[in-house]
Amino acid sequence: MKPRLIVTSNDAALQAAAGSLGITRLLSYQVVEELQRGTLKLVLEDFEEEPWPVNVVHREGKFGSSKVRAFIDCVVDRLRAHPHLQA
């Protein structure tokens, strides 16, 4: 298979696919708005992988940073609240 278009970013791939220039493989949260608008449609749904878990991992020594802890708490809260990342 020889592609007619090669891009170097997810945004470019999304714009190309939404502009009817071909198909692309992106993550669900990256395409949810276009799917809802109908500018994209899913193909090969029967071959999708199961959702992968998201983990936030960091090394915390005995002098853990409160700023790092606050950042991690914020990230976890936002990921859990994101409507398009729910399993």
PyMOL Python script that loads the backbone (N, CA, C, O; Angstrom):
from pymol import cmd

cmd.read_pdbstr("""\
ATOM      1  N   MET A   1       0.849  -1.163   0.000  1.00  0.00           N
ATOM      2  CA  MET A   1       0.000   0.000   0.000  1.00  0.00           C
ATOM      3  C   MET A   1       0.899   1.231   0.000  1.00  0.00           C
ATOM      4  O   MET A   1       1.832   1.317   0.798  1.00  0.00           O
ATOM      5  N   LYS A   2       0.633   2.155  -0.863  1.00  0.00           N
ATOM      6  CA  LYS A   2       1.411   3.380  -0.950  1.00  0.00           C
ATOM      7  C   LYS A   2       0.497   4.561  -0.599  1.00  0.00           C
ATOM      8  O   LYS A   2      -0.453   4.847  -1.327  1.00  0.00           O
ATOM      9  N   PRO A   3       0.783   5.247   0.517  1.00  0.00           N
ATOM     10  CA  PRO A   3      -0.085   6.365   0.906  1.00  0.00           C
ATOM     11  C   PRO A   3       0.041   7.538  -0.055  1.00  0.00           C
ATOM     12  O   PRO A   3       1.108   7.803  -0.608  1.00  0.00           O
ATOM     13  N   ARG A   4      -1.068   8.227  -0.239  1.00  0.00           N
ATOM     14  CA  ARG A   4      -1.051   9.434  -1.063  1.00  0.00           C
ATOM     15  C   ARG A   4      -0.717  10.665  -0.240  1.00  0.00           C
ATOM     16  O   ARG A   4      -0.338  11.700  -0.789  1.00  0.00           O
ATOM     17  N   LEU A   5      -0.859  10.556   1.081  1.00  0.00           N
ATOM     18  CA  LEU A   5      -0.612  11.695   1.964  1.00  0.00           C
ATOM     19  C   LEU A   5       0.027  11.171   3.237  1.00  0.00           C
ATOM     20  O   LEU A   5      -0.449  10.198   3.822  1.00  0.00           O
ATOM     21  N   ILE A   6       1.098  11.812   3.667  1.00  0.00           N
ATOM     22  CA  ILE A   6       1.751  11.488   4.927  1.00  0.00           C
ATOM     23  C   ILE A   6       1.782  12.761   5.756  1.00  0.00           C
ATOM     24  O   ILE A   6       2.177  13.820   5.269  1.00  0.00           O
ATOM     25  N   VAL A   7       1.364  12.652   7.011  1.00  0.00           N
ATOM     26  CA  VAL A   7       1.350  13.810   7.906  1.00  0.00           C
ATOM     27  C   VAL A   7       2.186  13.492   9.137  1.00  0.00           C
ATOM     28  O   VAL A   7       2.500  12.332   9.406  1.00  0.00           O
ATOM     29  N   THR A   8       2.539  14.528   9.875  1.00  0.00           N
ATOM     30  CA  THR A   8       3.403  14.338  11.042  1.00  0.00           C
ATOM     31  C   THR A   8       2.735  14.735  12.353  1.00  0.00           C
ATOM     32  O   THR A   8       3.403  14.836  13.382  1.00  0.00           O
ATOM     33  N   SER A   9       1.432  14.960  12.327  1.00  0.00           N
ATOM     34  CA  SER A   9       0.737  15.293  13.570  1.00  0.00           C
ATOM     35  C   SER A   9      -0.668  14.705  13.548  1.00  0.00           C
ATOM     36  O   SER A   9      -1.242  14.462  12.486  1.00  0.00           O
ATOM     37  N   ASN A  10      -1.202  14.483  14.732  1.00  0.00           N
ATOM     38  CA  ASN A  10      -2.575  13.989  14.829  1.00  0.00           C
ATOM     39  C   ASN A  10      -3.569  15.005  14.305  1.00  0.00           C
ATOM     40  O   ASN A  10      -4.567  14.637  13.685  1.00  0.00           O
ATOM     41  N   ASP A  11      -3.305  16.284  14.549  1.00  0.00           N
ATOM     42  CA  ASP A  11      -4.212  17.321  14.053  1.00  0.00           C
ATOM     43  C   ASP A  11      -4.294  17.300  12.534  1.00  0.00           C
ATOM     44  O   ASP A  11      -5.380  17.429  11.968  1.00  0.00           O
ATOM     45  N   ALA A  12      -3.157  17.139  11.871  1.00  0.00           N
ATOM     46  CA  ALA A  12      -3.150  17.086  10.407  1.00  0.00           C
ATOM     47  C   ALA A  12      -3.873  15.837   9.907  1.00  0.00           C
ATOM     48  O   ALA A  12      -4.607  15.896   8.921  1.00  0.00           O
ATOM     49  N   ALA A  13      -3.666  14.707  10.587  1.00  0.00           N
ATOM     50  CA  ALA A  13      -4.356  13.475  10.203  1.00  0.00           C
ATOM     51  C   ALA A  13      -5.865  13.638  10.357  1.00  0.00           C
ATOM     52  O   ALA A  13      -6.635  13.208   9.497  1.00  0.00           O
ATOM     53  N   LEU A  14      -6.275  14.254  11.444  1.00  0.00           N
ATOM     54  CA  LEU A  14      -7.699  14.476  11.691  1.00  0.00           C
ATOM     55  C   LEU A  14      -8.303  15.393  10.635  1.00  0.00           C
ATOM     56  O   LEU A  14      -9.384  15.113  10.117  1.00  0.00           O
ATOM     57  N   GLN A  15      -7.617  16.479  10.314  1.00  0.00           N
ATOM     58  CA  GLN A  15      -8.121  17.403   9.296  1.00  0.00           C
ATOM     59  C   GLN A  15      -8.201  16.734   7.927  1.00  0.00           C
ATOM     60  O   GLN A  15      -9.158  16.946   7.182  1.00  0.00           O
ATOM     61  N   ALA A  16      -7.208  15.937   7.604  1.00  0.00           N
ATOM     62  CA  ALA A  16      -7.214  15.254   6.312  1.00  0.00           C
ATOM     63  C   ALA A  16      -8.377  14.264   6.222  1.00  0.00           C
ATOM     64  O   ALA A  16      -9.088  14.228   5.218  1.00  0.00           O
ATOM     65  N   ALA A  17      -8.566  13.474   7.259  1.00  0.00           N
ATOM     66  CA  ALA A  17      -9.662  12.503   7.247  1.00  0.00           C
ATOM     67  C   ALA A  17     -11.016  13.206   7.223  1.00  0.00           C
ATOM     68  O   ALA A  17     -11.915  12.796   6.490  1.00  0.00           O
ATOM     69  N   ALA A  18     -11.165  14.250   8.011  1.00  0.00           N
ATOM     70  CA  ALA A  18     -12.433  14.998   8.028  1.00  0.00           C
ATOM     71  C   ALA A  18     -12.674  15.696   6.694  1.00  0.00           C
ATOM     72  O   ALA A  18     -13.818  15.966   6.330  1.00  0.00           O
ATOM     73  N   GLY A  19     -11.605  15.986   5.971  1.00  0.00           N
ATOM     74  CA  GLY A  19     -11.727  16.604   4.648  1.00  0.00           C
ATOM     75  C   GLY A  19     -11.848  15.596   3.523  1.00  0.00           C
ATOM     76  O   GLY A  19     -11.663  15.944   2.357  1.00  0.00           O
ATOM     77  N   SER A  20     -12.154  14.358   3.856  1.00  0.00           N
ATOM     78  CA  SER A  20     -12.379  13.277   2.886  1.00  0.00           C
ATOM     79  C   SER A  20     -11.135  12.921   2.085  1.00  0.00           C
ATOM     80  O   SER A  20     -11.239  12.530   0.922  1.00  0.00           O
ATOM     81  N   LEU A  21      -9.960  13.051   2.694  1.00  0.00           N
ATOM     82  CA  LEU A  21      -8.725  12.700   2.001  1.00  0.00           C
ATOM     83  C   LEU A  21      -8.253  11.286   2.313  1.00  0.00           C
ATOM     84  O   LEU A  21      -7.222  10.851   1.800  1.00  0.00           O
ATOM     85  N   GLY A  22      -8.992  10.569   3.144  1.00  0.00           N
ATOM     86  CA  GLY A  22      -8.609   9.203   3.448  1.00  0.00           C
ATOM     87  C   GLY A  22      -9.030   8.801   4.842  1.00  0.00           C
ATOM     88  O   GLY A  22      -9.918   9.407   5.441  1.00  0.00           O
ATOM     89  N   ILE A  23      -8.369   7.755   5.357  1.00  0.00           N
ATOM     90  CA  ILE A  23      -8.681   7.268   6.690  1.00  0.00           C
ATOM     91  C   ILE A  23      -7.456   7.459   7.579  1.00  0.00           C
ATOM     92  O   ILE A  23      -6.341   7.638   7.090  1.00  0.00           O
ATOM     93  N   THR A  24      -7.679   7.418   8.882  1.00  0.00           N
ATOM     94  CA  THR A  24      -6.595   7.569   9.840  1.00  0.00           C
ATOM     95  C   THR A  24      -6.915   6.753  11.078  1.00  0.00           C
ATOM     96  O   THR A  24      -8.043   6.298  11.266  1.00  0.00           O
ATOM     97  N   ARG A  25      -5.921   6.575  11.910  1.00  0.00           N
ATOM     98  CA  ARG A  25      -6.118   5.878  13.179  1.00  0.00           C
ATOM     99  C   ARG A  25      -5.743   6.844  14.295  1.00  0.00           C
ATOM    100  O   ARG A  25      -4.580   7.219  14.442  1.00  0.00           O
ATOM    101  N   LEU A  26      -6.731   7.236  15.071  1.00  0.00           N
ATOM    102  CA  LEU A  26      -6.532   8.165  16.173  1.00  0.00           C
ATOM    103  C   LEU A  26      -7.243   7.632  17.412  1.00  0.00           C
ATOM    104  O   LEU A  26      -8.013   6.674  17.338  1.00  0.00           O
ATOM    105  N   LEU A  27      -6.981   8.253  18.523  1.00  0.00           N
ATOM    106  CA  LEU A  27      -7.617   7.856  19.777  1.00  0.00           C
ATOM    107  C   LEU A  27      -9.034   8.416  19.851  1.00  0.00           C
ATOM    108  O   LEU A  27      -9.332   9.449  19.252  1.00  0.00           O
ATOM    109  N   SER A  28      -9.896   7.737  20.580  1.00  0.00           N
ATOM    110  CA  SER A  28     -11.314   8.091  20.604  1.00  0.00           C
ATOM    111  C   SER A  28     -11.561   9.524  21.063  1.00  0.00           C
ATOM    112  O   SER A  28     -12.403  10.217  20.491  1.00  0.00           O
ATOM    113  N   TYR A  29     -10.839   9.978  22.086  1.00  0.00           N
ATOM    114  CA  TYR A  29     -11.084  11.335  22.566  1.00  0.00           C
ATOM    115  C   TYR A  29     -10.644  12.388  21.556  1.00  0.00           C
ATOM    116  O   TYR A  29     -11.092  13.532  21.633  1.00  0.00           O
ATOM    117  N   GLN A  30      -9.777  12.029  20.610  1.00  0.00           N
ATOM    118  CA  GLN A  30      -9.320  12.982  19.609  1.00  0.00           C
ATOM    119  C   GLN A  30     -10.346  13.188  18.492  1.00  0.00           C
ATOM    120  O   GLN A  30     -10.314  14.210  17.807  1.00  0.00           O
ATOM    121  N   VAL A  31     -11.244  12.240  18.304  1.00  0.00           N
ATOM    122  CA  VAL A  31     -12.183  12.315  17.188  1.00  0.00           C
ATOM    123  C   VAL A  31     -13.635  12.426  17.610  1.00  0.00           C
ATOM    124  O   VAL A  31     -14.520  12.460  16.754  1.00  0.00           O
ATOM    125  N   VAL A  32     -13.903  12.483  18.895  1.00  0.00           N
ATOM    126  CA  VAL A  32     -15.289  12.423  19.366  1.00  0.00           C
ATOM    127  C   VAL A  32     -16.143  13.561  18.806  1.00  0.00           C
ATOM    128  O   VAL A  32     -17.299  13.338  18.447  1.00  0.00           O
ATOM    129  N   GLU A  33     -15.604  14.756  18.726  1.00  0.00           N
ATOM    130  CA  GLU A  33     -16.397  15.886  18.211  1.00  0.00           C
ATOM    131  C   GLU A  33     -16.742  15.696  16.737  1.00  0.00           C
ATOM    132  O   GLU A  33     -17.869  15.968  16.324  1.00  0.00           O
ATOM    133  N   GLU A  34     -15.787  15.233  15.948  1.00  0.00           N
ATOM    134  CA  GLU A  34     -16.038  15.012  14.520  1.00  0.00           C
ATOM    135  C   GLU A  34     -17.025  13.869  14.306  1.00  0.00           C
ATOM    136  O   GLU A  34     -17.839  13.914  13.383  1.00  0.00           O
ATOM    137  N   LEU A  35     -16.955  12.851  15.151  1.00  0.00           N
ATOM    138  CA  LEU A  35     -17.928  11.766  15.061  1.00  0.00           C
ATOM    139  C   LEU A  35     -19.329  12.265  15.381  1.00  0.00           C
ATOM    140  O   LEU A  35     -20.293  11.887  14.716  1.00  0.00           O
ATOM    141  N   GLN A  36     -19.443  13.112  16.397  1.00  0.00           N
ATOM    142  CA  GLN A  36     -20.750  13.652  16.770  1.00  0.00           C
ATOM    143  C   GLN A  36     -21.302  14.564  15.677  1.00  0.00           C
ATOM    144  O   GLN A  36     -22.510  14.584  15.440  1.00  0.00           O
ATOM    145  N   ARG A  37     -20.430  15.316  15.013  1.00  0.00           N
ATOM    146  CA  ARG A  37     -20.858  16.215  13.926  1.00  0.00           C
ATOM    147  C   ARG A  37     -21.149  15.457  12.637  1.00  0.00           C
ATOM    148  O   ARG A  37     -21.837  15.962  11.750  1.00  0.00           O
ATOM    149  N   GLY A  38     -20.619  14.246  12.542  1.00  0.00           N
ATOM    150  CA  GLY A  38     -20.821  13.466  11.325  1.00  0.00           C
ATOM    151  C   GLY A  38     -19.776  13.721  10.255  1.00  0.00           C
ATOM    152  O   GLY A  38     -19.924  13.239   9.132  1.00  0.00           O
ATOM    153  N   THR A  39     -18.731  14.458  10.568  1.00  0.00           N
ATOM    154  CA  THR A  39     -17.674  14.693   9.579  1.00  0.00           C
ATOM    155  C   THR A  39     -16.724  13.502   9.481  1.00  0.00           C
ATOM    156  O   THR A  39     -15.955  13.398   8.526  1.00  0.00           O
ATOM    157  N   LEU A  40     -16.773  12.613  10.455  1.00  0.00           N
ATOM    158  CA  LEU A  40     -16.022  11.357  10.427  1.00  0.00           C
ATOM    159  C   LEU A  40     -16.963  10.218  10.771  1.00  0.00           C
ATOM    160  O   LEU A  40     -17.986  10.419  11.427  1.00  0.00           O
ATOM    161  N   LYS A  41     -16.612   9.025  10.324  1.00  0.00           N
ATOM    162  CA  LYS A  41     -17.342   7.835  10.757  1.00  0.00           C
ATOM    163  C   LYS A  41     -16.321   6.753  11.051  1.00  0.00           C
ATOM    164  O   LYS A  41     -15.224   6.748  10.492  1.00  0.00           O
ATOM    165  N   LEU A  42     -16.691   5.837  11.932  1.00  0.00           N
ATOM    166  CA  LEU A  42     -15.816   4.737  12.312  1.00  0.00           C
ATOM    167  C   LEU A  42     -15.843   3.645  11.254  1.00  0.00           C
ATOM    168  O   LEU A  42     -16.893   3.331  10.693  1.00  0.00           O
ATOM    169  N   VAL A  43     -14.683   3.076  10.993  1.00  0.00           N
ATOM    170  CA  VAL A  43     -14.589   1.904  10.127  1.00  0.00           C
ATOM    171  C   VAL A  43     -13.835   0.831  10.906  1.00  0.00           C
ATOM    172  O   VAL A  43     -13.042   1.147  11.793  1.00  0.00           O
ATOM    173  N   LEU A  44     -14.072  -0.393  10.589  1.00  0.00           N
ATOM    174  CA  LEU A  44     -13.414  -1.523  11.240  1.00  0.00           C
ATOM    175  C   LEU A  44     -13.634  -1.559  12.759  1.00  0.00           C
ATOM    176  O   LEU A  44     -12.737  -1.936  13.514  1.00  0.00           O
ATOM    177  N   GLU A  45     -14.824  -1.167  13.191  1.00  0.00           N
ATOM    178  CA  GLU A  45     -15.138  -1.166  14.630  1.00  0.00           C
ATOM    179  C   GLU A  45     -14.973  -2.547  15.263  1.00  0.00           C
ATOM    180  O   GLU A  45     -14.616  -2.658  16.435  1.00  0.00           O
ATOM    181  N   ASP A  46     -15.230  -3.583  14.496  1.00  0.00           N
ATOM    182  CA  ASP A  46     -15.127  -4.941  15.039  1.00  0.00           C
ATOM    183  C   ASP A  46     -13.698  -5.318  15.406  1.00  0.00           C
ATOM    184  O   ASP A  46     -13.477  -6.309  16.102  1.00  0.00           O
ATOM    185  N   PHE A  47     -12.728  -4.538  14.944  1.00  0.00           N
ATOM    186  CA  PHE A  47     -11.327  -4.846  15.194  1.00  0.00           C
ATOM    187  C   PHE A  47     -10.675  -3.899  16.201  1.00  0.00           C
ATOM    188  O   PHE A  47      -9.455  -3.917  16.364  1.00  0.00           O
ATOM    189  N   GLU A  48     -11.464  -3.083  16.869  1.00  0.00           N
ATOM    190  CA  GLU A  48     -10.920  -2.154  17.873  1.00  0.00           C
ATOM    191  C   GLU A  48     -10.386  -2.923  19.070  1.00  0.00           C
ATOM    192  O   GLU A  48     -10.932  -3.956  19.458  1.00  0.00           O
ATOM    193  N   GLU A  49      -9.312  -2.404  19.648  1.00  0.00           N
ATOM    194  CA  GLU A  49      -8.764  -2.985  20.867  1.00  0.00           C
ATOM    195  C   GLU A  49      -9.622  -2.577  22.058  1.00  0.00           C
ATOM    196  O   GLU A  49     -10.365  -1.597  22.003  1.00  0.00           O
ATOM    197  N   GLU A  50      -9.505  -3.342  23.122  1.00  0.00           N
ATOM    198  CA  GLU A  50     -10.150  -2.957  24.377  1.00  0.00           C
ATOM    199  C   GLU A  50      -9.478  -1.689  24.891  1.00  0.00           C
ATOM    200  O   GLU A  50      -8.298  -1.468  24.617  1.00  0.00           O
ATOM    201  N   PRO A  51     -10.203  -0.850  25.633  1.00  0.00           N
ATOM    202  CA  PRO A  51      -9.585   0.366  26.184  1.00  0.00           C
ATOM    203  C   PRO A  51      -8.408   0.029  27.093  1.00  0.00           C
ATOM    204  O   PRO A  51      -8.433  -0.961  27.825  1.00  0.00           O
ATOM    205  N   TRP A  52      -7.396   0.857  27.034  1.00  0.00           N
ATOM    206  CA  TRP A  52      -6.223   0.695  27.887  1.00  0.00           C
ATOM    207  C   TRP A  52      -6.388   1.557  29.125  1.00  0.00           C
ATOM    208  O   TRP A  52      -6.939   2.654  29.039  1.00  0.00           O
ATOM    209  N   PRO A  53      -5.925   1.085  30.273  1.00  0.00           N
ATOM    210  CA  PRO A  53      -5.993   1.931  31.473  1.00  0.00           C
ATOM    211  C   PRO A  53      -4.977   3.068  31.395  1.00  0.00           C
ATOM    212  O   PRO A  53      -3.944   2.952  30.735  1.00  0.00           O
ATOM    213  N   VAL A  54      -5.281   4.142  32.065  1.00  0.00           N
ATOM    214  CA  VAL A  54      -4.358   5.273  32.163  1.00  0.00           C
ATOM    215  C   VAL A  54      -3.813   5.280  33.580  1.00  0.00           C
ATOM    216  O   VAL A  54      -4.575   5.264  34.546  1.00  0.00           O
ATOM    217  N   ASN A  55      -2.506   5.304  33.701  1.00  0.00           N
ATOM    218  CA  ASN A  55      -1.866   5.310  35.010  1.00  0.00           C
ATOM    219  C   ASN A  55      -0.994   6.548  35.151  1.00  0.00           C
ATOM    220  O   ASN A  55      -0.330   6.958  34.199  1.00  0.00           O
ATOM    221  N   VAL A  56      -0.997   7.132  36.319  1.00  0.00           N
ATOM    222  CA  VAL A  56      -0.103   8.242  36.641  1.00  0.00           C
ATOM    223  C   VAL A  56       0.908   7.692  37.641  1.00  0.00           C
ATOM    224  O   VAL A  56       0.557   7.329  38.763  1.00  0.00           O
ATOM    225  N   VAL A  57       2.165   7.637  37.216  1.00  0.00           N
ATOM    226  CA  VAL A  57       3.212   7.040  38.036  1.00  0.00           C
ATOM    227  C   VAL A  57       4.318   8.069  38.249  1.00  0.00           C
ATOM    228  O   VAL A  57       4.734   8.752  37.313  1.00  0.00           O
ATOM    229  N   HIS A  58       4.777   8.167  39.463  1.00  0.00           N
ATOM    230  CA  HIS A  58       5.914   9.047  39.744  1.00  0.00           C
ATOM    231  C   HIS A  58       6.670   8.507  40.938  1.00  0.00           C
ATOM    232  O   HIS A  58       6.144   7.726  41.731  1.00  0.00           O
ATOM    233  N   ARG A  59       7.895   8.932  41.049  1.00  0.00           N
ATOM    234  CA  ARG A  59       8.721   8.502  42.174  1.00  0.00           C
ATOM    235  C   ARG A  59       8.676   9.589  43.236  1.00  0.00           C
ATOM    236  O   ARG A  59       9.003  10.748  42.978  1.00  0.00           O
ATOM    237  N   GLU A  60       8.275   9.200  44.407  1.00  0.00           N
ATOM    238  CA  GLU A  60       8.190  10.168  45.505  1.00  0.00           C
ATOM    239  C   GLU A  60       9.088   9.689  46.640  1.00  0.00           C
ATOM    240  O   GLU A  60       8.855   8.632  47.226  1.00  0.00           O
ATOM    241  N   GLY A  61      10.105  10.468  46.939  1.00  0.00           N
ATOM    242  CA  GLY A  61      10.999  10.141  48.038  1.00  0.00           C
ATOM    243  C   GLY A  61      10.446  10.680  49.351  1.00  0.00           C
ATOM    244  O   GLY A  61       9.290  11.094  49.440  1.00  0.00           O
ATOM    245  N   LYS A  62      11.287  10.664  50.347  1.00  0.00           N
ATOM    246  CA  LYS A  62      10.827  11.127  51.654  1.00  0.00           C
ATOM    247  C   LYS A  62      10.611  12.644  51.691  1.00  0.00           C
ATOM    248  O   LYS A  62       9.999  13.168  52.622  1.00  0.00           O
ATOM    249  N   PHE A  63      11.120  13.341  50.672  1.00  0.00           N
ATOM    250  CA  PHE A  63      10.902  14.788  50.596  1.00  0.00           C
ATOM    251  C   PHE A  63      10.005  15.106  49.408  1.00  0.00           C
ATOM    252  O   PHE A  63      10.360  15.915  48.551  1.00  0.00           O
ATOM    253  N   GLY A  64       8.847  14.469  49.362  1.00  0.00           N
ATOM    254  CA  GLY A  64       7.914  14.656  48.256  1.00  0.00           C
ATOM    255  C   GLY A  64       7.467  16.107  48.128  1.00  0.00           C
ATOM    256  O   GLY A  64       7.292  16.817  49.118  1.00  0.00           O
ATOM    257  N   SER A  65       7.290  16.521  46.887  1.00  0.00           N
ATOM    258  CA  SER A  65       6.899  17.894  46.591  1.00  0.00           C
ATOM    259  C   SER A  65       5.377  18.043  46.650  1.00  0.00           C
ATOM    260  O   SER A  65       4.641  17.257  46.054  1.00  0.00           O
ATOM    261  N   SER A  66       4.934  19.035  47.357  1.00  0.00           N
ATOM    262  CA  SER A  66       3.484  19.286  47.418  1.00  0.00           C
ATOM    263  C   SER A  66       2.970  19.767  46.064  1.00  0.00           C
ATOM    264  O   SER A  66       1.808  19.539  45.728  1.00  0.00           O
ATOM    265  N   LYS A  67       3.818  20.427  45.288  1.00  0.00           N
ATOM    266  CA  LYS A  67       3.398  20.875  43.954  1.00  0.00           C
ATOM    267  C   LYS A  67       3.193  19.691  43.018  1.00  0.00           C
ATOM    268  O   LYS A  67       2.241  19.663  42.239  1.00  0.00           O
ATOM    269  N   VAL A  68       4.093  18.717  43.100  1.00  0.00           N
ATOM    270  CA  VAL A  68       3.944  17.517  42.270  1.00  0.00           C
ATOM    271  C   VAL A  68       2.701  16.746  42.691  1.00  0.00           C
ATOM    272  O   VAL A  68       1.946  16.281  41.837  1.00  0.00           O
ATOM    273  N   ARG A  69       2.478  16.605  43.983  1.00  0.00           N
ATOM    274  CA  ARG A  69       1.295  15.907  44.480  1.00  0.00           C
ATOM    275  C   ARG A  69       0.022  16.620  44.027  1.00  0.00           C
ATOM    276  O   ARG A  69      -0.940  15.964  43.626  1.00  0.00           O
ATOM    277  N   ALA A  70       0.003  17.949  44.085  1.00  0.00           N
ATOM    278  CA  ALA A  70      -1.169  18.715  43.646  1.00  0.00           C
ATOM    279  C   ALA A  70      -1.407  18.528  42.147  1.00  0.00           C
ATOM    280  O   ALA A  70      -2.547  18.400  41.702  1.00  0.00           O
ATOM    281  N   PHE A  71      -0.313  18.512  41.374  1.00  0.00           N
ATOM    282  CA  PHE A  71      -0.437  18.296  39.929  1.00  0.00           C
ATOM    283  C   PHE A  71      -1.025  16.916  39.643  1.00  0.00           C
ATOM    284  O   PHE A  71      -1.944  16.788  38.835  1.00  0.00           O
ATOM    285  N   ILE A  72      -0.503  15.894  40.296  1.00  0.00           N
ATOM    286  CA  ILE A  72      -0.997  14.531  40.082  1.00  0.00           C
ATOM    287  C   ILE A  72      -2.465  14.420  40.474  1.00  0.00           C
ATOM    288  O   ILE A  72      -3.253  13.810  39.752  1.00  0.00           O
ATOM    289  N   ASP A  73      -2.837  14.999  41.602  1.00  0.00           N
ATOM    290  CA  ASP A  73      -4.241  14.975  42.017  1.00  0.00           C
ATOM    291  C   ASP A  73      -5.123  15.654  40.976  1.00  0.00           C
ATOM    292  O   ASP A  73      -6.215  15.172  40.674  1.00  0.00           O
ATOM    293  N   CYS A  74      -4.656  16.765  40.430  1.00  0.00           N
ATOM    294  CA  CYS A  74      -5.415  17.502  39.403  1.00  0.00           C
ATOM    295  C   CYS A  74      -5.563  16.654  38.141  1.00  0.00           C
ATOM    296  O   CYS A  74      -6.655  16.561  37.580  1.00  0.00           O
ATOM    297  N   VAL A  75      -4.473  16.037  37.695  1.00  0.00           N
ATOM    298  CA  VAL A  75      -4.516  15.200  36.496  1.00  0.00           C
ATOM    299  C   VAL A  75      -5.482  14.032  36.689  1.00  0.00           C
ATOM    300  O   VAL A  75      -6.297  13.744  35.812  1.00  0.00           O
ATOM    301  N   VAL A  76      -5.392  13.375  37.815  1.00  0.00           N
ATOM    302  CA  VAL A  76      -6.276  12.227  38.081  1.00  0.00           C
ATOM    303  C   VAL A  76      -7.733  12.671  38.085  1.00  0.00           C
ATOM    304  O   VAL A  76      -8.579  12.011  37.482  1.00  0.00           O
ATOM    305  N   ASP A  77      -8.035  13.769  38.749  1.00  0.00           N
ATOM    306  CA  ASP A  77      -9.416  14.270  38.788  1.00  0.00           C
ATOM    307  C   ASP A  77      -9.920  14.598  37.386  1.00  0.00           C
ATOM    308  O   ASP A  77     -11.052  14.262  37.037  1.00  0.00           O
ATOM    309  N   ARG A  78      -9.087  15.249  36.587  1.00  0.00           N
ATOM    310  CA  ARG A  78      -9.515  15.638  35.234  1.00  0.00           C
ATOM    311  C   ARG A  78      -9.695  14.418  34.334  1.00  0.00           C
ATOM    312  O   ARG A  78     -10.638  14.361  33.545  1.00  0.00           O
ATOM    313  N   LEU A  79      -8.795  13.443  34.450  1.00  0.00           N
ATOM    314  CA  LEU A  79      -8.949  12.233  33.642  1.00  0.00           C
ATOM    315  C   LEU A  79     -10.213  11.471  34.032  1.00  0.00           C
ATOM    316  O   LEU A  79     -10.935  10.980  33.164  1.00  0.00           O
ATOM    317  N   ARG A  80     -10.479  11.370  35.314  1.00  0.00           N
ATOM    318  CA  ARG A  80     -11.684  10.656  35.756  1.00  0.00           C
ATOM    319  C   ARG A  80     -12.964  11.377  35.333  1.00  0.00           C
ATOM    320  O   ARG A  80     -13.987  10.735  35.097  1.00  0.00           O
ATOM    321  N   ALA A  81     -12.913  12.696  35.236  1.00  0.00           N
ATOM    322  CA  ALA A  81     -14.099  13.476  34.896  1.00  0.00           C
ATOM    323  C   ALA A  81     -14.305  13.622  33.385  1.00  0.00           C
ATOM    324  O   ALA A  81     -15.380  14.033  32.949  1.00  0.00           O
ATOM    325  N   HIS A  82     -13.293  13.294  32.588  1.00  0.00           N
ATOM    326  CA  HIS A  82     -13.393  13.478  31.144  1.00  0.00           C
ATOM    327  C   HIS A  82     -14.438  12.533  30.567  1.00  0.00           C
ATOM    328  O   HIS A  82     -14.305  11.317  30.707  1.00  0.00           O
ATOM    329  N   PRO A  83     -15.477  13.065  29.920  1.00  0.00           N
ATOM    330  CA  PRO A  83     -16.590  12.215  29.476  1.00  0.00           C
ATOM    331  C   PRO A  83     -16.220  11.226  28.373  1.00  0.00           C
ATOM    332  O   PRO A  83     -16.903  10.216  28.203  1.00  0.00           O
ATOM    333  N   HIS A  84     -15.174  11.491  27.636  1.00  0.00           N
ATOM    334  CA  HIS A  84     -14.832  10.623  26.510  1.00  0.00           C
ATOM    335  C   HIS A  84     -13.712   9.636  26.855  1.00  0.00           C
ATOM    336  O   HIS A  84     -13.233   8.911  25.983  1.00  0.00           O
ATOM    337  N   LEU A  85     -13.302   9.611  28.102  1.00  0.00           N
ATOM    338  CA  LEU A  85     -12.298   8.648  28.540  1.00  0.00           C
ATOM    339  C   LEU A  85     -12.893   7.595  29.462  1.00  0.00           C
ATOM    340  O   LEU A  85     -12.168   6.752  29.989  1.00  0.00           O
ATOM    341  N   GLN A  86     -14.190   7.636  29.659  1.00  0.00           N
ATOM    342  CA  GLN A  86     -14.838   6.669  30.552  1.00  0.00           C
ATOM    343  C   GLN A  86     -14.959   5.333  29.837  1.00  0.00           C
ATOM    344  O   GLN A  86     -15.280   5.264  28.650  1.00  0.00           O
ATOM    345  N   ALA A  87     -14.697   4.288  30.584  1.00  0.00           N
ATOM    346  CA  ALA A  87     -14.815   2.936  30.007  1.00  0.00           C
ATOM    347  C   ALA A  87     -16.243   2.463  30.072  1.00  0.00           C
ATOM    348  O   ALA A  87     -16.546   1.351  29.637  1.00  0.00           O
TER     349      ALA A  87
END
""", "prot")
cmd.dss("prot")
cmd.show_as("cartoon", "prot")
cmd.util.cbc("prot")
cmd.orient("prot")
